[in-house]
Every structure is written in C-alpha cells, then in structure tokens.
Amino acid sequence: MWAWDSVAGGWAWMGVMHLLWWVLLIVVVAAVFRWATNSRAGAGDRPLEILRERFARGEIDKGEYDDRLRHLRGG
C-alpha cells in the first residue's frame, strides 16, 4: 500500500532536483559566456600594452611607435 508521505516527498525531491538542474545549467552558460567575452577582450589589449612599454623604455622611437600603433588598430 502506498503511503502518501513517501509519494509527496518523492515529488518534492524531484522538484528540487529539477530546479537545481536549471540553476546549474544557467551558471555554466553564464560562466562560459563570461570566459569567452573576457578572453576576447583581453587578447587585443596585450599587444598595445607591450608597444607602450617598449616606447616607454626607449626601445622604439615615436615614428616606429605611431606606425605600429596604426598597424595594431587596423589602419
């Protein structure tokens, strides 16, 4: 014979697990999106930082800096 308490408890656990599944899925999608946008945004900044550091150290002159900067910006 079925006991109503065990059936109701089973449905409650199934609902909780379903909710946790969706929360986990949303968290994973958000993490992947954040990783993808951060990795693309950071990739373009590093060459410019290196160029500025080389110019600041005096390794390249103003003309070479401007030329490489124009090249990095796609112009």
N, CA, C and O atoms as a Maestro MAE file, in Angstrom:
{
 s_m_m2io_version
 :::
 2.0.0
}

f_m_ct {
 s_m_title
 :::
 protein
 m_atom[300] {
  # First column is atom index #
  i_m_mmod_type
  r_m_x_coord
  r_m_y_coord
  r_m_z_coord
  i_m_residue_number
  s_m_chain_name
  s_m_pdb_residue_name
  s_m_pdb_atom_name
  i_m_atomic_number
  :::
  1 25 0.827 -1.172 0.000 1 A "MET " " N  " 7
  2 3 0.000 0.000 0.000 1 A "MET " " CA " 6
  3 2 0.879 1.246 0.000 1 A "MET " " C  " 6
  4 15 1.891 1.299 0.700 1 A "MET " " O  " 8
  5 25 0.495 2.234 -0.778 2 A "TRP " " N  " 7
  6 3 1.264 3.463 -0.889 2 A "TRP " " CA " 6
  7 2 0.991 4.380 0.290 2 A "TRP " " C  " 6
  8 15 -0.153 4.562 0.706 2 A "TRP " " O  " 8
  9 25 2.029 4.935 0.802 3 A "ALA " " N  " 7
  10 3 1.877 5.928 1.867 3 A "ALA " " CA " 6
  11 2 1.978 7.312 1.226 3 A "ALA " " C  " 6
  12 15 2.910 7.576 0.466 3 A "ALA " " O  " 8
  13 25 1.048 8.176 1.521 4 A "TRP " " N  " 7
  14 3 1.019 9.490 0.893 4 A "TRP " " CA " 6
  15 2 2.237 10.319 1.250 4 A "TRP " " C  " 6
  16 15 2.653 11.153 0.446 4 A "TRP " " O  " 8
  17 25 2.819 10.128 2.402 5 A "ASP " " N  " 7
  18 3 4.005 10.897 2.797 5 A "ASP " " CA " 6
  19 2 5.194 10.581 1.900 5 A "ASP " " C  " 6
  20 15 5.935 11.487 1.519 5 A "ASP " " O  " 8
  21 25 5.384 9.330 1.562 6 A "SER " " N  " 7
  22 3 6.537 8.980 0.739 6 A "SER " " CA " 6
  23 2 6.355 9.454 -0.702 6 A "SER " " C  " 6
  24 15 7.327 9.832 -1.356 6 A "SER " " O  " 8
  25 25 5.129 9.438 -1.198 7 A "VAL " " N  " 7
  26 3 4.867 9.913 -2.554 7 A "VAL " " CA " 6
  27 2 5.079 11.420 -2.629 7 A "VAL " " C  " 6
  28 15 5.714 11.908 -3.564 7 A "VAL " " O  " 8
  29 25 4.559 12.153 -1.666 8 A "ALA " " N  " 7
  30 3 4.711 13.606 -1.658 8 A "ALA " " CA " 6
  31 2 6.179 13.983 -1.492 8 A "ALA " " C  " 6
  32 15 6.640 14.948 -2.102 8 A "ALA " " O  " 8
  33 25 6.912 13.240 -0.682 9 A "GLY " " N  " 7
  34 3 8.339 13.505 -0.509 9 A "GLY " " CA " 6
  35 2 9.111 13.263 -1.785 9 A "GLY " " C  " 6
  36 15 10.044 14.000 -2.104 9 A "GLY " " O  " 8
  37 25 8.724 12.225 -2.520 10 A "GLY " " N  " 7
  38 3 9.376 11.937 -3.789 10 A "GLY " " CA " 6
  39 2 9.151 13.036 -4.811 10 A "GLY " " C  " 6
  40 15 10.070 13.418 -5.536 10 A "GLY " " O  " 8
  41 25 7.930 13.543 -4.868 11 A "TRP " " N  " 7
  42 3 7.629 14.635 -5.792 11 A "TRP " " CA " 6
  43 2 8.389 15.894 -5.392 11 A "TRP " " C  " 6
  44 15 8.873 16.629 -6.252 11 A "TRP " " O  " 8
  45 25 8.492 16.139 -4.108 12 A "ALA " " N  " 7
  46 3 9.216 17.327 -3.645 12 A "ALA " " CA " 6
  47 2 10.691 17.244 -4.037 12 A "ALA " " C  " 6
  48 15 11.260 18.220 -4.525 12 A "ALA " " O  " 8
  49 25 11.310 16.082 -3.825 13 A "TRP " " N  " 7
  50 3 12.722 15.916 -4.194 13 A "TRP " " CA " 6
  51 2 12.918 16.034 -5.703 13 A "TRP " " C  " 6
  52 15 13.915 16.590 -6.163 13 A "TRP " " O  " 8
  53 25 11.978 15.516 -6.459 14 A "MET " " N  " 7
  54 3 12.090 15.622 -7.905 14 A "MET " " CA " 6
  55 2 12.007 17.092 -8.329 14 A "MET " " C  " 6
  56 15 12.726 17.511 -9.236 14 A "MET " " O  " 8
  57 25 11.156 17.861 -7.695 15 A "GLY " " N  " 7
  58 3 11.060 19.289 -7.994 15 A "GLY " " CA " 6
  59 2 12.322 20.042 -7.632 15 A "GLY " " C  " 6
  60 15 12.775 20.909 -8.379 15 A "GLY " " O  " 8
  61 25 12.896 19.706 -6.470 16 A "VAL " " N  " 7
  62 3 14.139 20.350 -6.036 16 A "VAL " " CA " 6
  63 2 15.277 20.020 -6.996 16 A "VAL " " C  " 6
  64 15 16.046 20.903 -7.376 16 A "VAL " " O  " 8
  65 25 15.386 18.762 -7.385 17 A "MET " " N  " 7
  66 3 16.449 18.355 -8.297 17 A "MET " " CA " 6
  67 2 16.268 19.008 -9.668 17 A "MET " " C  " 6
  68 15 17.250 19.387 -10.306 17 A "MET " " O  " 8
  69 25 15.046 19.139 -10.117 18 A "HIS " " N  " 7
  70 3 14.775 19.807 -11.380 18 A "HIS " " CA " 6
  71 2 15.218 21.266 -11.310 18 A "HIS " " C  " 6
  72 15 15.840 21.771 -12.245 18 A "HIS " " O  " 8
  73 25 14.905 21.935 -10.222 19 A "LEU " " N  " 7
  74 3 15.310 23.320 -10.025 19 A "LEU " " CA " 6
  75 2 16.836 23.432 -9.988 19 A "LEU " " C  " 6
  76 15 17.408 24.324 -10.615 19 A "LEU " " O  " 8
  77 25 17.487 22.542 -9.264 20 A "LEU " " N  " 7
  78 3 18.954 22.561 -9.200 20 A "LEU " " CA " 6
  79 2 19.580 22.329 -10.567 20 A "LEU " " C  " 6
  80 15 20.607 22.928 -10.884 20 A "LEU " " O  " 8
  81 25 18.983 21.481 -11.370 21 A "TRP " " N  " 7
  82 3 19.483 21.226 -12.724 21 A "TRP " " CA " 6
  83 2 19.480 22.522 -13.547 21 A "TRP " " C  " 6
  84 15 20.464 22.839 -14.216 21 A "TRP " " O  " 8
  85 25 18.371 23.268 -13.493 22 A "TRP " " N  " 7
  86 3 18.278 24.509 -14.252 22 A "TRP " " CA " 6
  87 2 19.238 25.568 -13.720 22 A "TRP " " C  " 6
  88 15 19.831 26.314 -14.499 22 A "TRP " " O  " 8
  89 25 19.392 25.637 -12.409 23 A "VAL " " N  " 7
  90 3 20.344 26.587 -11.826 23 A "VAL " " CA " 6
  91 2 21.757 26.254 -12.289 23 A "VAL " " C  " 6
  92 15 22.508 27.149 -12.676 23 A "VAL " " O  " 8
  93 25 22.123 24.987 -12.253 24 A "LEU " " N  " 7
  94 3 23.442 24.560 -12.705 24 A "LEU " " CA " 6
  95 2 23.648 24.889 -14.177 24 A "LEU " " C  " 6
  96 15 24.711 25.379 -14.557 24 A "LEU " " O  " 8
  97 25 22.662 24.631 -14.996 25 A "LEU " " N  " 7
  98 3 22.761 24.917 -16.423 25 A "LEU " " CA " 6
  99 2 22.953 26.417 -16.674 25 A "LEU " " C  " 6
  100 15 23.780 26.802 -17.501 25 A "LEU " " O  " 8
  101 25 22.209 27.250 -15.978 26 A "ILE " " N  " 7
  102 3 22.334 28.697 -16.143 26 A "ILE " " CA " 6
  103 2 23.702 29.187 -15.678 26 A "ILE " " C  " 6
  104 15 24.305 30.047 -16.321 26 A "ILE " " O  " 8
  105 25 24.190 28.651 -14.576 27 A "VAL " " N  " 7
  106 3 25.509 29.042 -14.072 27 A "VAL " " CA " 6
  107 2 26.606 28.656 -15.070 27 A "VAL " " C  " 6
  108 15 27.517 29.446 -15.321 27 A "VAL " " O  " 8
  109 25 26.528 27.468 -15.631 28 A "VAL " " N  " 7
  110 3 27.532 27.026 -16.604 28 A "VAL " " CA " 6
  111 2 27.495 27.895 -17.854 28 A "VAL " " C  " 6
  112 15 28.544 28.303 -18.352 28 A "VAL " " O  " 8
  113 25 26.318 28.179 -18.361 29 A "VAL " " N  " 7
  114 3 26.200 29.032 -19.556 29 A "VAL " " CA " 6
  115 2 26.746 30.425 -19.269 29 A "VAL " " C  " 6
  116 15 27.450 30.988 -20.107 29 A "VAL " " O  " 8
  117 25 26.442 30.989 -18.116 30 A "ALA " " N  " 7
  118 3 26.945 32.312 -17.757 30 A "ALA " " CA " 6
  119 2 28.465 32.304 -17.617 30 A "ALA " " C  " 6
  120 15 29.127 33.253 -18.036 30 A "ALA " " O  " 8
  121 25 29.025 31.243 -17.033 31 A "ALA " " N  " 7
  122 3 30.476 31.148 -16.878 31 A "ALA " " CA " 6
  123 2 31.175 31.044 -18.225 31 A "ALA " " C  " 6
  124 15 32.205 31.681 -18.441 31 A "ALA " " O  " 8
  125 25 30.624 30.250 -19.125 32 A "VAL " " N  " 7
  126 3 31.214 30.112 -20.457 32 A "VAL " " CA " 6
  127 2 31.133 31.441 -21.203 32 A "VAL " " C  " 6
  128 15 32.099 31.840 -21.855 32 A "VAL " " O  " 8
  129 25 30.010 32.124 -21.118 33 A "PHE " " N  " 7
  130 3 29.855 33.418 -21.774 33 A "PHE " " CA " 6
  131 2 30.852 34.431 -21.220 33 A "PHE " " C  " 6
  132 15 31.481 35.170 -21.978 33 A "PHE " " O  " 8
  133 25 30.991 34.463 -19.912 34 A "ARG " " N  " 7
  134 3 31.918 35.406 -19.284 34 A "ARG " " CA " 6
  135 2 33.354 35.106 -19.669 34 A "ARG " " C  " 6
  136 15 34.130 36.021 -19.946 34 A "ARG " " O  " 8
  137 25 33.715 33.825 -19.689 35 A "TRP " " N  " 7
  138 3 35.063 33.435 -20.092 35 A "TRP " " CA " 6
  139 2 35.338 33.827 -21.537 35 A "TRP " " C  " 6
  140 15 36.412 34.336 -21.856 35 A "TRP " " O  " 8
  141 25 34.362 33.588 -22.410 36 A "ALA " " N  " 7
  142 3 34.547 33.887 -23.832 36 A "ALA " " CA " 6
  143 2 34.688 35.384 -24.070 36 A "ALA " " C  " 6
  144 15 35.534 35.802 -24.861 36 A "ALA " " O  " 8
  145 25 33.886 36.191 -23.407 37 A "THR " " N  " 7
  146 3 33.971 37.633 -23.623 37 A "THR " " CA " 6
  147 2 35.232 38.209 -22.999 37 A "THR " " C  " 6
  148 15 35.818 39.133 -23.563 37 A "THR " " O  " 8
  149 25 35.666 37.699 -21.861 38 A "ASN " " N  " 7
  150 3 36.889 38.201 -21.234 38 A "ASN " " CA " 6
  151 2 38.124 37.809 -22.018 38 A "ASN " " C  " 6
  152 15 39.055 38.606 -22.130 38 A "ASN " " O  " 8
  153 25 38.157 36.606 -22.563 39 A "SER " " N  " 7
  154 3 39.346 36.174 -23.287 39 A "SER " " CA " 6
  155 2 39.488 36.943 -24.593 39 A "SER " " C  " 6
  156 15 40.608 37.238 -25.011 39 A "SER " " O  " 8
  157 25 38.375 37.274 -25.246 40 A "ARG " " N  " 7
  158 3 38.456 38.062 -26.480 40 A "ARG " " CA " 6
  159 2 38.830 39.504 -26.191 40 A "ARG " " C  " 6
  160 15 39.597 40.103 -26.945 40 A "ARG " " O  " 8
  161 25 38.308 40.070 -25.122 41 A "ALA " " N  " 7
  162 3 38.598 41.467 -24.801 41 A "ALA " " CA " 6
  163 2 40.048 41.638 -24.378 41 A "ALA " " C  " 6
  164 15 40.680 42.633 -24.732 41 A "ALA " " O  " 8
  165 25 40.579 40.695 -23.635 42 A "GLY " " N  " 7
  166 3 41.951 40.791 -23.162 42 A "GLY " " CA " 6
  167 2 42.980 40.536 -24.238 42 A "GLY " " C  " 6
  168 15 44.115 40.996 -24.117 42 A "GLY " " O  " 8
  169 25 42.622 39.818 -25.288 43 A "ALA " " N  " 7
  170 3 43.576 39.472 -26.330 43 A "ALA " " CA " 6
  171 2 44.020 40.703 -27.103 43 A "ALA " " C  " 6
  172 15 45.173 40.770 -27.528 43 A "ALA " " O  " 8
  173 25 43.148 41.671 -27.297 44 A "GLY " " N  " 7
  174 3 43.505 42.854 -28.047 44 A "GLY " " CA " 6
  175 2 44.288 43.876 -27.246 44 A "GLY " " C  " 6
  176 15 44.936 44.741 -27.835 44 A "GLY " " O  " 8
  177 25 44.249 43.808 -25.946 45 A "ASP " " N  " 7
  178 3 44.916 44.792 -25.102 45 A "ASP " " CA " 6
  179 2 46.397 44.508 -24.912 45 A "ASP " " C  " 6
  180 15 47.187 45.442 -24.773 45 A "ASP " " O  " 8
  181 25 46.778 43.277 -24.902 46 A "ARG " " N  " 7
  182 3 48.160 42.922 -24.592 46 A "ARG " " CA " 6
  183 2 49.171 43.453 -25.609 46 A "ARG " " C  " 6
  184 15 50.196 43.989 -25.186 46 A "ARG " " O  " 8
  185 25 48.950 43.339 -26.917 47 A "PRO " " N  " 7
  186 3 49.927 43.898 -27.856 47 A "PRO " " CA " 6
  187 2 50.097 45.410 -27.689 47 A "PRO " " C  " 6
  188 15 51.204 45.932 -27.822 47 A "PRO " " O  " 8
  189 25 49.008 46.103 -27.400 48 A "LEU " " N  " 7
  190 3 49.088 47.548 -27.186 48 A "LEU " " CA " 6
  191 2 49.885 47.863 -25.924 48 A "LEU " " C  " 6
  192 15 50.661 48.819 -25.900 48 A "LEU " " O  " 8
  193 25 49.698 47.068 -24.884 49 A "GLU " " N  " 7
  194 3 50.480 47.259 -23.655 49 A "GLU " " CA " 6
  195 2 51.964 47.053 -23.913 49 A "GLU " " C  " 6
  196 15 52.793 47.822 -23.426 49 A "GLU " " O  " 8
  197 25 52.301 46.029 -24.670 50 A "ILE " " N  " 7
  198 3 53.707 45.754 -24.984 50 A "ILE " " CA " 6
  199 2 54.301 46.906 -25.784 50 A "ILE " " C  " 6
  200 15 55.426 47.332 -25.522 50 A "ILE " " O  " 8
  201 25 53.546 47.410 -26.760 51 A "LEU " " N  " 7
  202 3 54.022 48.530 -27.563 51 A "LEU " " CA " 6
  203 2 54.276 49.748 -26.692 51 A "LEU " " C  " 6
  204 15 55.299 50.416 -26.838 51 A "LEU " " O  " 8
  205 25 53.357 50.040 -25.793 52 A "ARG " " N  " 7
  206 3 53.538 51.197 -24.894 52 A "ARG " " CA " 6
  207 2 54.749 51.008 -23.979 52 A "ARG " " C  " 6
  208 15 55.495 51.954 -23.729 52 A "ARG " " O  " 8
  209 25 54.940 49.788 -23.482 53 A "GLU " " N  " 7
  210 3 56.091 49.517 -22.615 53 A "GLU " " CA " 6
  211 2 57.401 49.701 -23.378 53 A "GLU " " C  " 6
  212 15 58.346 50.288 -22.852 53 A "GLU " " O  " 8
  213 25 57.464 49.204 -24.610 54 A "ARG " " N  " 7
  214 3 58.681 49.351 -25.408 54 A "ARG " " CA " 6
  215 2 58.977 50.816 -25.702 54 A "ARG " " C  " 6
  216 15 60.133 51.236 -25.678 54 A "ARG " " O  " 8
  217 25 57.932 51.592 -25.980 55 A "PHE " " N  " 7
  218 3 58.118 53.022 -26.225 55 A "PHE " " CA " 6
  219 2 58.586 53.725 -24.950 55 A "PHE " " C  " 6
  220 15 59.466 54.585 -25.000 55 A "PHE " " O  " 8
  221 25 58.001 53.363 -23.819 56 A "ALA " " N  " 7
  222 3 58.372 53.981 -22.540 56 A "ALA " " CA " 6
  223 2 59.815 53.645 -22.156 56 A "ALA " " C  " 6
  224 15 60.500 54.472 -21.554 56 A "ALA " " O  " 8
  225 25 60.279 52.447 -22.496 57 A "ARG " " N  " 7
  226 3 61.660 52.059 -22.188 57 A "ARG " " CA " 6
  227 2 62.660 52.655 -23.176 57 A "ARG " " C  " 6
  228 15 63.869 52.599 -22.951 57 A "ARG " " O  " 8
  229 25 62.154 53.223 -24.265 58 A "GLY " " N  " 7
  230 3 63.048 53.816 -25.260 58 A "GLY " " CA " 6
  231 2 63.550 52.838 -26.303 58 A "GLY " " C  " 6
  232 15 64.477 53.157 -27.047 58 A "GLY " " O  " 8
  233 25 62.961 51.654 -26.374 59 A "GLU " " N  " 7
  234 3 63.389 50.658 -27.353 59 A "GLU " " CA " 6
  235 2 62.991 51.051 -28.779 59 A "GLU " " C  " 6
  236 15 63.666 50.684 -29.740 59 A "GLU " " O  " 8
  237 25 61.887 51.801 -28.909 60 A "ILE " " N  " 7
  238 3 61.437 52.264 -30.224 60 A "ILE " " CA " 6
  239 2 61.199 53.762 -30.147 60 A "ILE " " C  " 6
  240 15 60.904 54.298 -29.079 60 A "ILE " " O  " 8
  241 25 61.330 54.440 -31.292 61 A "ASP " " N  " 7
  242 3 61.123 55.882 -31.313 61 A "ASP " " CA " 6
  243 2 59.663 56.217 -31.631 61 A "ASP " " C  " 6
  244 15 58.841 55.325 -31.845 61 A "ASP " " O  " 8
  245 25 59.356 57.519 -31.658 62 A "LYS " " N  " 7
  246 3 57.984 57.976 -31.856 62 A "LYS " " CA " 6
  247 2 57.431 57.547 -33.219 62 A "LYS " " C  " 6
  248 15 56.271 57.146 -33.311 62 A "LYS " " O  " 8
  249 25 58.228 57.625 -34.254 63 A "GLY " " N  " 7
  250 3 57.774 57.235 -35.588 63 A "GLY " " CA " 6
  251 2 57.420 55.763 -35.662 63 A "GLY " " C  " 6
  252 15 56.383 55.395 -36.212 63 A "GLY " " O  " 8
  253 25 58.288 54.913 -35.103 64 A "GLU " " N  " 7
  254 3 58.006 53.476 -35.107 64 A "GLU " " CA " 6
  255 2 56.798 53.151 -34.238 64 A "GLU " " C  " 6
  256 15 55.998 52.280 -34.580 64 A "GLU " " O  " 8
  257 25 56.666 53.858 -33.102 65 A "TYR " " N  " 7
  258 3 55.503 53.669 -32.228 65 A "TYR " " CA " 6
  259 2 54.207 53.997 -32.973 65 A "TYR " " C  " 6
  260 15 53.253 53.219 -32.952 65 A "TYR " " O  " 8
  261 25 54.188 55.157 -33.631 66 A "ASP " " N  " 7
  262 3 52.985 55.558 -34.373 66 A "ASP " " CA " 6
  263 2 52.662 54.576 -35.488 66 A "ASP " " C  " 6
  264 15 51.498 54.241 -35.706 66 A "ASP " " O  " 8
  265 25 53.686 54.113 -36.193 67 A "ASP " " N  " 7
  266 3 53.479 53.162 -37.285 67 A "ASP " " CA " 6
  267 2 52.892 51.852 -36.768 67 A "ASP " " C  " 6
  268 15 51.932 51.328 -37.334 67 A "ASP " " O  " 8
  269 25 53.468 51.333 -35.704 68 A "ARG " " N  " 7
  270 3 52.972 50.062 -35.148 68 A "ARG " " CA " 6
  271 2 51.593 50.229 -34.519 68 A "ARG " " C  " 6
  272 15 50.763 49.323 -34.591 68 A "ARG " " O  " 8
  273 25 51.345 51.373 -33.908 69 A "LEU " " N  " 7
  274 3 50.037 51.635 -33.335 69 A "LEU " " CA " 6
  275 2 48.973 51.659 -34.430 69 A "LEU " " C  " 6
  276 15 47.894 51.089 -34.268 69 A "LEU " " O  " 8
  277 25 49.279 52.316 -35.535 70 A "ARG " " N  " 7
  278 3 48.362 52.365 -36.671 70 A "ARG " " CA " 6
  279 2 48.107 50.948 -37.199 70 A "ARG " " C  " 6
  280 15 46.977 50.600 -37.542 70 A "ARG " " O  " 8
  281 25 49.153 50.146 -37.258 71 A "HIS " " N  " 7
  282 3 49.024 48.757 -37.723 71 A "HIS " " CA " 6
  283 2 48.150 47.923 -36.769 71 A "HIS " " C  " 6
  284 15 47.317 47.134 -37.213 71 A "HIS " " O  " 8
  285 25 48.352 48.108 -35.456 72 A "LEU " " N  " 7
  286 3 47.554 47.360 -34.478 72 A "LEU " " CA " 6
  287 2 46.072 47.733 -34.545 72 A "LEU " " C  " 6
  288 15 45.207 46.883 -34.332 72 A "LEU " " O  " 8
  289 25 45.786 48.964 -34.831 73 A "ARG " " N  " 7
  290 3 44.407 49.430 -34.889 73 A "ARG " " CA " 6
  291 2 43.760 49.134 -36.234 73 A "ARG " " C  " 6
  292 15 42.581 49.423 -36.439 73 A "ARG " " O  " 8
  293 25 44.538 48.554 -37.156 74 A "GLY " " N  " 7
  294 3 43.977 48.128 -38.437 74 A "GLY " " CA " 6
  295 2 43.947 49.224 -39.480 74 A "GLY " " C  " 6
  296 15 43.192 49.133 -40.449 74 A "GLY " " O  " 8
  297 25 44.742 50.241 -39.305 75 A "GLY " " N  " 7
  298 3 44.706 51.355 -40.252 75 A "GLY " " CA " 6
  299 2 45.890 51.513 -41.075 75 A "GLY " " C  " 6
  300 15 45.950 52.423 -41.902 75 A "GLY " " O  " 8
  :::
 }
 m_bond[299] {
  # First column is bond index #
  i_m_from
  i_m_to
  i_m_order
  :::
  1 1 2 1
  2 2 3 1
  3 3 4 2
  4 3 5 1
  5 5 6 1
  6 6 7 1
  7 7 8 2
  8 7 9 1
  9 9 10 1
  10 10 11 1
  11 11 12 2
  12 11 13 1
  13 13 14 1
  14 14 15 1
  15 15 16 2
  16 15 17 1
  17 17 18 1
  18 18 19 1
  19 19 20 2
  20 19 21 1
  21 21 22 1
  22 22 23 1
  23 23 24 2
  24 23 25 1
  25 25 26 1
  26 26 27 1
  27 27 28 2
  28 27 29 1
  29 29 30 1
  30 30 31 1
  31 31 32 2
  32 31 33 1
  33 33 34 1
  34 34 35 1
  35 35 36 2
  36 35 37 1
  37 37 38 1
  38 38 39 1
  39 39 40 2
  40 39 41 1
  41 41 42 1
  42 42 43 1
  43 43 44 2
  44 43 45 1
  45 45 46 1
  46 46 47 1
  47 47 48 2
  48 47 49 1
  49 49 50 1
  50 50 51 1
  51 51 52 2
  52 51 53 1
  53 53 54 1
  54 54 55 1
  55 55 56 2
  56 55 57 1
  57 57 58 1
  58 58 59 1
  59 59 60 2
  60 59 61 1
  61 61 62 1
  62 62 63 1
  63 63 64 2
  64 63 65 1
  65 65 66 1
  66 66 67 1
  67 67 68 2
  68 67 69 1
  69 69 70 1
  70 70 71 1
  71 71 72 2
  72 71 73 1
  73 73 74 1
  74 74 75 1
  75 75 76 2
  76 75 77 1
  77 77 78 1
  78 78 79 1
  79 79 80 2
  80 79 81 1
  81 81 82 1
  82 82 83 1
  83 83 84 2
  84 83 85 1
  85 85 86 1
  86 86 87 1
  87 87 88 2
  88 87 89 1
  89 89 90 1
  90 90 91 1
  91 91 92 2
  92 91 93 1
  93 93 94 1
  94 94 95 1
  95 95 96 2
  96 95 97 1
  97 97 98 1
  98 98 99 1
  99 99 100 2
  100 99 101 1
  101 101 102 1
  102 102 103 1
  103 103 104 2
  104 103 105 1
  105 105 106 1
  106 106 107 1
  107 107 108 2
  108 107 109 1
  109 109 110 1
  110 110 111 1
  111 111 112 2
  112 111 113 1
  113 113 114 1
  114 114 115 1
  115 115 116 2
  116 115 117 1
  117 117 118 1
  118 118 119 1
  119 119 120 2
  120 119 121 1
  121 121 122 1
  122 122 123 1
  123 123 124 2
  124 123 125 1
  125 125 126 1
  126 126 127 1
  127 127 128 2
  128 127 129 1
  129 129 130 1
  130 130 131 1
  131 131 132 2
  132 131 133 1
  133 133 134 1
  134 134 135 1
  135 135 136 2
  136 135 137 1
  137 137 138 1
  138 138 139 1
  139 139 140 2
  140 139 141 1
  141 141 142 1
  142 142 143 1
  143 143 144 2
  144 143 145 1
  145 145 146 1
  146 146 147 1
  147 147 148 2
  148 147 149 1
  149 149 150 1
  150 150 151 1
  151 151 152 2
  152 151 153 1
  153 153 154 1
  154 154 155 1
  155 155 156 2
  156 155 157 1
  157 157 158 1
  158 158 159 1
  159 159 160 2
  160 159 161 1
  161 161 162 1
  162 162 163 1
  163 163 164 2
  164 163 165 1
  165 165 166 1
  166 166 167 1
  167 167 168 2
  168 167 169 1
  169 169 170 1
  170 170 171 1
  171 171 172 2
  172 171 173 1
  173 173 174 1
  174 174 175 1
  175 175 176 2
  176 175 177 1
  177 177 178 1
  178 178 179 1
  179 179 180 2
  180 179 181 1
  181 181 182 1
  182 182 183 1
  183 183 184 2
  184 183 185 1
  185 185 186 1
  186 186 187 1
  187 187 188 2
  188 187 189 1
  189 189 190 1
  190 190 191 1
  191 191 192 2
  192 191 193 1
  193 193 194 1
  194 194 195 1
  195 195 196 2
  196 195 197 1
  197 197 198 1
  198 198 199 1
  199 199 200 2
  200 199 201 1
  201 201 202 1
  202 202 203 1
  203 203 204 2
  204 203 205 1
  205 205 206 1
  206 206 207 1
  207 207 208 2
  208 207 209 1
  209 209 210 1
  210 210 211 1
  211 211 212 2
  212 211 213 1
  213 213 214 1
  214 214 215 1
  215 215 216 2
  216 215 217 1
  217 217 218 1
  218 218 219 1
  219 219 220 2
  220 219 221 1
  221 221 222 1
  222 222 223 1
  223 223 224 2
  224 223 225 1
  225 225 226 1
  226 226 227 1
  227 227 228 2
  228 227 229 1
  229 229 230 1
  230 230 231 1
  231 231 232 2
  232 231 233 1
  233 233 234 1
  234 234 235 1
  235 235 236 2
  236 235 237 1
  237 237 238 1
  238 238 239 1
  239 239 240 2
  240 239 241 1
  241 241 242 1
  242 242 243 1
  243 243 244 2
  244 243 245 1
  245 245 246 1
  246 246 247 1
  247 247 248 2
  248 247 249 1
  249 249 250 1
  250 250 251 1
  251 251 252 2
  252 251 253 1
  253 253 254 1
  254 254 255 1
  255 255 256 2
  256 255 257 1
  257 257 258 1
  258 258 259 1
  259 259 260 2
  260 259 261 1
  261 261 262 1
  262 262 263 1
  263 263 264 2
  264 263 265 1
  265 265 266 1
  266 266 267 1
  267 267 268 2
  268 267 269 1
  269 269 270 1
  270 270 271 1
  271 271 272 2
  272 271 273 1
  273 273 274 1
  274 274 275 1
  275 275 276 2
  276 275 277 1
  277 277 278 1
  278 278 279 1
  279 279 280 2
  280 279 281 1
  281 281 282 1
  282 282 283 1
  283 283 284 2
  284 283 285 1
  285 285 286 1
  286 286 287 1
  287 287 288 2
  288 287 289 1
  289 289 290 1
  290 290 291 1
  291 291 292 2
  292 291 293 1
  293 293 294 1
  294 294 295 1
  295 295 296 2
  296 295 297 1
  297 297 298 1
  298 298 299 1
  299 299 300 2
  :::
 }
}
